């Protein structure tokens, strides 16, 4: 049976650049015949960002949360945070009812949402919670570099104690399965980074590599064979770009995201692993400072939509 790819797109914070990059991406994305797009947001916000009545190639799920009179570009506010979360919750409802089978998220503001006294750590954590998923990971995807994170949105001072053997194991396994099942790499080669400079140089700068990371690598190699590490993070990305590895598993957020965004800020995609559906997003934020100025670059969002289509098509067995 040839099932249709139904992609849901949330516009993120309606006062940021999310609506702009969503519309720009959809103008460039040539919607395949086996694909249907649902956009979750407010018509007011989309019209302010250039939506025309003609040429609409998507189904708009208009939540009607914002009035024209209260719309202010670039205003990080309590209401915009509450509204952006409402878009996401509606998309989750569509996913649970099978009305869409993948999700692309434009950037929202965690700060704006938390102004409503709602503990919101990010799309990834929220979606995992909504679908009861325990093991999940953030993978960042570009044509030449793929990497996953063991820890995500936590303070740097908390990283050493947050790195656990089971977290490294689960993240690496999720990464391996994604490379094999989503990207058709038969025997994925994965490099696991160290935590400390030079992977601690035999304990001179810490014992995390010896006590935590190396034992996990040994255990994984017994199962998957092509797992390597711990490798110093100042050389691991160069080796991955030279095609020595298919992906890198990083210990913390900035260890992976600084090199990735430096190289692929405009083309990179965030892919959530472990969910029962494909979820992608652009790799930038709300950029309130340029909202409404038609300056936002939509390439990352466009690549997120393209990747969601390709991976969902593979997943549902076309």
C-alpha positions as CSV (number, residue, x, y, z in Angstrom):
1,X,0.0,0.0,0.0
2,X,1.3,3.4,-1.0
3,X,0.7,5.6,2.0
4,X,0.9,9.4,1.9
5,X,3.6,11.4,3.7
6,X,1.7,13.8,5.9
7,X,4.1,16.4,7.3
8,X,3.0,18.7,10.1
9,X,4.9,22.0,10.5
10,X,4.6,24.2,13.6
11,X,5.5,27.9,13.0
12,X,7.1,28.3,16.5
13,X,6.9,31.6,18.2
14,X,4.5,33.7,16.0
15,X,6.5,36.9,16.7
16,X,9.9,35.4,15.7
17,X,11.2,34.3,12.4
18,X,9.5,30.9,12.5
19,X,6.5,32.0,10.3
20,X,8.9,33.7,7.8
21,X,11.2,30.7,7.3
22,X,8.2,28.4,7.1
23,X,6.6,30.3,4.3
24,X,9.9,30.8,2.5
25,X,10.7,27.1,2.7
26,X,7.2,26.1,1.4
27,X,7.6,28.4,-1.6
28,X,10.8,26.5,-2.5
29,X,9.7,23.0,-1.5
30,X,8.1,21.3,-4.5
31,X,5.5,19.3,-2.7
32,X,5.5,15.7,-4.2
33,X,2.3,14.1,-5.2
34,X,2.5,11.7,-2.3
35,X,3.0,14.4,0.3
36,X,0.5,16.6,2.2
37,X,1.5,19.6,4.4
38,X,-0.3,20.8,7.5
39,X,0.9,24.1,9.1
40,X,0.0,24.8,12.7
41,X,-0.1,28.4,13.7
42,X,-2.1,31.6,13.3
43,X,-3.3,33.1,10.0
44,X,-2.6,36.6,11.3
45,X,1.1,35.8,11.9
46,X,1.4,34.1,8.5
47,X,-0.3,37.0,6.7
48,X,2.1,39.5,8.4
49,X,4.9,37.4,7.0
50,X,3.7,37.4,3.4
51,X,1.1,34.7,3.1
52,X,-1.1,35.3,0.0
53,X,-4.5,33.8,-0.6
54,X,-3.4,32.3,-3.9
55,X,-0.8,29.6,-4.3
56,X,-1.3,28.0,-0.9
57,X,0.1,24.5,-1.1
58,X,-0.6,23.5,2.5
59,X,-3.5,22.9,4.9
60,X,-3.5,25.6,7.5
61,X,-4.6,24.6,11.0
62,X,-5.4,28.1,12.3
63,X,-5.6,28.2,16.1
64,X,-6.7,31.8,16.1
65,X,-4.7,32.7,19.2
66,X,-3.4,36.1,18.2
67,X,-5.4,39.2,17.3
68,X,-4.2,41.5,14.6
69,X,-4.3,44.4,17.0
70,X,-1.8,42.8,19.5
71,X,0.7,41.5,16.9
72,X,4.2,43.0,17.4
73,X,7.2,41.6,15.5
74,X,10.2,40.6,17.6
75,X,8.4,40.9,21.0
76,X,9.3,38.0,23.3
77,X,6.3,37.8,25.5
78,X,4.4,35.6,27.9
79,X,1.5,35.2,25.4
80,X,3.7,34.4,22.4
81,X,5.3,31.6,24.5
82,X,1.9,30.2,25.5
83,X,0.7,30.4,21.9
84,X,3.7,28.6,20.4
85,X,3.2,25.8,22.9
86,X,-0.4,25.6,21.8
87,X,0.7,25.1,18.2
88,X,2.9,22.2,19.3
89,X,0.3,20.6,21.4
90,X,-2.2,20.7,18.5
91,X,0.4,19.0,16.3
92,X,1.0,16.3,18.9
93,X,-2.8,15.7,18.9
94,X,-2.7,15.3,15.1
95,X,0.2,12.8,15.5
96,X,-1.5,10.7,18.1
97,X,-4.7,10.5,15.9
98,X,-2.7,9.6,12.8
99,X,-3.7,12.7,10.9
100,X,0.0,13.5,10.3
101,X,3.0,11.1,10.4
102,X,5.9,13.4,10.8
103,X,6.7,16.8,12.3
104,X,8.9,19.7,11.4
105,X,9.2,22.5,14.1
106,X,10.2,26.1,13.5
107,X,12.0,27.8,16.5
108,X,10.1,28.8,19.6
109,X,11.4,30.6,22.7
110,X,11.9,28.5,25.8
111,X,12.2,31.7,27.8
112,X,8.8,32.9,26.6
113,X,7.1,29.6,27.4
114,X,8.7,29.6,30.9
115,X,7.3,33.1,31.6
116,X,4.0,31.2,31.9
117,X,5.5,29.2,34.8
118,X,5.7,26.1,32.6
119,X,8.8,24.0,32.8
120,X,9.8,23.6,29.2
121,X,13.3,22.5,28.2
122,X,12.8,22.2,24.5
123,X,11.0,20.4,21.7
124,X,13.0,17.2,22.1
125,X,12.2,16.7,25.8
126,X,8.6,17.8,25.4
127,X,7.9,15.3,22.5
128,X,9.6,12.5,24.3
129,X,7.4,13.1,27.3
130,X,4.2,13.3,25.3
131,X,4.9,9.9,23.7
132,X,6.3,8.2,26.8
133,X,9.8,7.7,25.2
134,X,12.6,7.0,27.6
135,X,15.6,6.7,25.3
136,X,15.9,9.5,22.8
137,X,18.6,11.7,21.3
138,X,19.3,14.8,19.3
139,X,21.1,14.1,16.0
140,X,22.4,16.9,13.8
141,X,22.5,16.1,10.1
142,X,24.3,17.6,7.2
143,X,25.7,16.1,4.0
144,X,29.1,15.6,5.4
145,X,28.7,15.4,9.2
146,X,26.3,13.7,11.5
147,X,26.5,13.9,15.3
148,X,24.4,13.0,18.3
149,X,24.5,14.4,21.9
150,X,24.6,12.4,25.1
151,X,23.5,15.4,27.2
152,X,21.5,18.3,25.9
153,X,20.2,21.5,27.5
154,X,22.0,21.4,30.9
155,X,24.5,23.7,32.5
156,X,28.1,22.9,31.7
157,X,29.0,22.5,35.3
158,X,26.4,19.6,35.5
159,X,27.8,17.7,32.4
160,X,30.4,15.5,34.2
161,X,27.8,14.1,36.6
162,X,25.1,13.7,34.0
163,X,27.3,11.5,31.8
164,X,26.3,7.9,32.6
165,X,27.3,4.7,31.0
166,X,23.7,3.9,30.1
167,X,23.2,7.3,28.4
168,X,26.2,6.9,26.2
169,X,25.2,3.3,25.3
170,X,21.6,4.3,24.5
171,X,22.6,7.4,22.4
172,X,25.2,5.4,20.4
173,X,22.7,2.6,19.8
174,X,20.0,5.1,18.6
175,X,22.6,6.7,16.4
176,X,23.7,3.4,14.9
177,X,20.1,2.3,14.2
178,X,19.3,5.7,12.6
179,X,22.3,5.5,10.3
180,X,21.4,2.0,9.3
181,X,17.6,2.3,9.0
182,X,17.2,5.9,8.0
183,X,20.3,6.6,6.0
184,X,20.9,3.1,4.5
185,X,24.5,2.7,5.9
186,X,25.0,-1.0,6.2
187,X,27.8,-1.0,8.8
188,X,27.9,2.4,10.4
189,X,31.2,3.6,11.9
190,X,30.7,5.7,15.0
191,X,33.3,7.7,16.9
192,X,32.6,8.5,20.6
193,X,34.3,11.6,21.9
194,X,36.1,12.1,25.1
195,X,34.9,14.6,27.7
196,X,38.2,16.2,28.7
197,X,40.9,17.9,26.6
198,X,42.8,15.3,24.6
199,X,40.4,12.7,26.1
200,X,42.2,13.3,29.4
201,X,45.7,11.9,28.2
202,X,45.6,8.8,30.3
203,X,43.9,10.4,33.3
204,X,46.0,13.6,33.5
205,X,42.9,15.8,33.1
206,X,40.1,13.6,34.4
207,X,39.0,10.1,34.9
208,X,35.7,10.1,33.0
209,X,37.2,8.5,29.9
210,X,38.7,5.7,31.9
211,X,35.8,5.1,34.3
212,X,32.8,5.8,32.1
213,X,33.4,6.2,28.3
214,X,36.0,3.5,27.5
215,X,34.0,0.7,29.2
216,X,31.0,1.6,27.2
217,X,33.0,1.6,24.0
218,X,34.3,-1.9,24.9
219,X,30.8,-3.1,25.5
220,X,29.4,-1.6,22.3
221,X,32.3,-3.1,20.2
222,X,31.3,-6.6,21.3
223,X,27.8,-6.0,19.8
224,X,28.3,-3.6,16.9
225,X,32.1,-3.9,16.1
226,X,32.5,-0.5,14.3
227,X,32.5,1.8,17.4
228,X,35.6,3.8,18.2
229,X,36.7,5.9,21.2
230,X,37.1,7.8,23.4
231,X,38.6,10.2,20.8
232,X,39.7,13.7,21.6
233,X,37.1,16.2,20.5
234,X,39.7,18.5,18.9
235,X,40.4,16.0,16.2
236,X,37.3,13.8,16.0
237,X,35.3,16.1,13.7
238,X,38.1,16.5,11.2
239,X,38.3,12.7,11.0
240,X,34.6,12.5,10.5
241,X,34.7,15.0,7.7
242,X,37.4,12.9,6.1
243,X,34.9,10.1,6.1
244,X,36.7,7.9,8.6
245,X,33.4,7.9,10.6
246,X,29.7,8.1,9.6
247,X,28.8,9.9,12.8
248,X,30.1,11.3,16.1
249,X,28.6,10.9,19.5
250,X,29.4,14.0,21.6
251,X,29.2,14.3,25.4
252,X,27.6,17.7,25.7
253,X,25.8,20.3,23.7
254,X,28.5,22.8,22.7
255,X,31.1,20.1,22.1
256,X,29.1,19.1,19.1
257,X,27.1,22.2,18.2
258,X,30.0,24.7,17.9
259,X,31.7,22.8,15.0
260,X,28.5,21.8,13.4
261,X,26.9,25.2,13.3
262,X,30.2,26.8,12.3
263,X,30.2,24.5,9.2
264,X,26.5,24.0,8.5
265,X,24.5,26.8,10.2
266,X,22.5,27.4,7.0
267,X,22.1,23.7,5.9
268,X,22.0,21.7,9.0
269,X,19.0,19.8,10.4
270,X,18.1,18.6,13.9
271,X,16.7,15.1,13.9
272,X,15.1,13.6,17.0
273,X,16.0,9.9,17.5
274,X,13.8,7.5,19.4
275,X,10.4,8.9,18.7
276,X,7.6,6.8,17.0
277,X,7.6,9.3,14.1
278,X,10.1,11.5,12.2
279,X,10.7,14.9,13.8
280,X,13.1,17.4,12.3
281,X,13.8,21.1,12.8
282,X,16.0,23.9,11.7
283,X,19.2,24.5,13.8
284,X,18.7,28.2,14.6
285,X,16.5,30.2,17.1
286,X,13.7,32.7,17.0
287,X,16.0,35.7,16.0
288,X,13.5,38.2,17.4
289,X,15.9,41.0,16.3
290,X,15.3,40.4,12.6
291,X,11.7,39.3,12.8
292,X,9.5,41.1,10.2
293,X,12.4,42.4,8.2
294,X,12.4,39.6,5.6
295,X,16.1,38.9,6.4
296,X,15.8,35.3,7.7
297,X,17.6,32.6,5.8
298,X,15.3,29.6,5.3
299,X,17.8,27.0,4.1
300,X,17.9,25.1,7.4
301,X,14.1,25.0,7.6
302,X,13.9,23.9,4.0
303,X,16.4,21.1,4.6
304,X,14.4,20.0,7.6
305,X,11.2,19.7,5.5
306,X,13.1,17.8,2.8
307,X,14.7,15.4,5.3
308,X,11.3,14.8,7.0
309,X,9.8,13.9,3.7
310,X,12.6,11.5,2.7
311,X,12.9,9.7,6.1
312,X,9.1,9.4,6.5
313,X,8.8,8.0,3.0
314,X,11.4,5.4,3.9
315,X,9.8,4.7,7.3
316,X,6.3,4.0,6.0
317,X,7.6,1.7,3.4
318,X,7.2,3.3,0.0
